[in-house]
Amino acid sequence: MHCTQSRPPYLDAGDRVILFDGVCRLCNAWCRFILKYDTRQRFRMAPVQSCAGQAILAHFGLPTDRFDTMLYVEGSQAHERSDAVLRVVTQLGWPWRLAAVLWLCPRRVRDFVYDHIARHRYRLFGRYDQCELPPADDAKRVLDSRD
């Protein structure tokens, strides 16, 4: 977990932002899942390839040229890997909140599984030639689409 004293660029107070690999088919499916089940619209998305994604990664001292983890930013804290996934999923409500039981699993084990999937995600799920955009109805939930 990365924590800073200042708010990351592009974020307003209270924003909850999920940074994801915009060309990864698995990552895009994850974002569509969030958009569908985040009925309270708590989360915003930002592809790591976007200006906002790059600035947020740099703010937390993370690489901006390779993307091997999902990042979840809430306030001035950034959460990576399995912690990020669980923090997001457990805020979606029933039945997704049941995933909280995975907090009982040691982080080392959770992150081992996460890293294995992340390392092979393009081979297993494929990739897009360019960053995919969300449907027009959800464009306001993408960080770079702010006015």
Secondary structure, DSSP 8 states (H G I E B T S, - for coil): -EE-SS--TT--TT-EEEEE-TTBHHHHHHHHHHHHH-TT--EEEEETTSHHHHHHHHHTT--SS---S-EEEETTEEEEHHHHHHHHHTTS-TTGGGGGGGGGS-HHHHHHHHHHHHHHHHHHH-B-SS-----GGGGGGBGGG--
